[in-house]
């Protein structure tokens, strides 16, 4: 039986993101790390979600999630390189929004030192497209945001 689970912001998207990531994992540089990051990308939402001024927020869920991902993965493996790579993807997965919208939380320099911008772009696209259903117009907009993110990151490095 399939359950349609609802939460405050709509359908829980983690499994939709994992499905989207599975369809695109061959585009990833390291598919096993990419898939774990897709699964754990919003791990930090539970402890950071708050109601602020009538709006549900999860500020810093990327940072908190990265720390939680490290603790979680240490229960299963001692491969510190694997743990570090997964947690860094979790840590930086929100940068697309920050960079595209020129928010003060954007940190292209630090992000690019720790992860591939193309891996973050792919994870971010799976995250955004994992919010089903989505109109063709919205899908196109998300692809344009990813292109803009990559361009800004590449320009920053020059």
N, C-alpha and C positions, 0 to 999 in steps of 0.2 A: 504494500500500500504506500502511496506517495502522500506525504503531508505537505500542505501549503502553509508554512509557518510564517506568521506575520509578526513584525516588531514595530516599534514606534516609527521608524523611518521608512517602512515598507518591508518587502521581503528580505530576509537575511541573505546577503550576497556572497558569503564566503564560498559556499559550494558552487555557486554560479561562476565565481572567479576561478576556482579550481578547474571547473569544466572548460572554461575559456582558455586557461593556461594549458590544459592537456591538449587542446586542439592546436595550440601554437608552440608547444615546447620544442619542436625541432628548429624553431627560429632562435632559440636561446643558445647562449654560449655554453652553458652547463645546465642541462635540463633537470637533473636531480635537485640541484640547488634552487633552481627557478621554481620547481613544483613545490618544494617545501616552503619557500618564501610566499608563494601564492596561498598556500594553506594557512600560514601563520601571519599574513600581512596585517590583519586587524586584531591580533591577539591583545593588543593594549587598549582596545576600546572599552572593555568591561570596567577596568579600574579608573578610566578617565572620563567616562560619560557622565555628564551633568546637565541639569536643566538650568540654563542661564537666560534670564530675561525672556522667558517663554519659549526658548529655543533649545533643542537638544544638541549638545556639542560633545566632542571627544578630543579636545585640545591635547596635543603632545602624545596622542596614541601611537604615533610612529616611534618616538623615542622610548616610551614605556614598553611598547611591543617588542622592540629590539632586545631590551634587557630580559623580558619574559621569554623570548625565543631562545636566548642563550641558556637560561635555567631549564627550560623544557627540553631542549635538545641534549643537554648534558645528562639527562636521565636515560638516553638511548645510545649515545655514542661519546667517545672520547676524542673524536676527530675534530681537533680545534680549528683546523682550516675550514672544514665543512660548516661548523657552527658559526664561525666568523663570517663567512660568505653569506649564509642564509640571513643571519641577524642584520648584516649591513643592507641587504635588499629590503628587509622589513623596515629598517631605520629610515631609509631614503625614499620609500615609495610615495610619499606625499609631495616630493619636490616638484613634480610636474605642475601641480596646482600653484605652488609658491612661485616657481620660475615664470610660468605663463602669465600669471596675474601680477608679477613684479612685487610680491609681498616681501616684507622684511625677513621672513623666515627662510627665504631662499639662500642656499649656500652652495653654489655650483662648485666652487673651488674644493671644499672639503668633500662633497659628494663624489666628484670626479676622481679624487685621490683614493677613495674607498671602494667605488663600484663603477662598472661600465654604465655610461649614460644610456646605451642601447638596451641593456638589461632592465634598467629602471623604466625606460620608455615602454618596453614590452610588458613588464609587470603592471605598470600604470594603465596601459591600454586594456589589459585583461580585467583589471579592477574596474575601470570605468564601463567597459562593455558588459561586465557581469551584473549590471543593474537592469535586468530585463523586466518587462519588455521596453524596447527603445525604438523610437522613430528613426527612419532613414536619415532625417535631418540631424538628429542628435548623434547618430553614429558617425556621420560625416564631420560634425563639429569635434567629436572626440579625436578622430584621426588628425584633424587640423591642429588641435592642441598638442598632440604628440609631436607632429612635425615642427611646430613652433618651439616646443621644449628642446628638441634636438638642435635646432638652428641656434637658439640662444646659448645653449651649452657649448656648441662648437665655436661660436663667435667669442665667447668668454675666454676660451683657451688660446685665442690668437693674439 
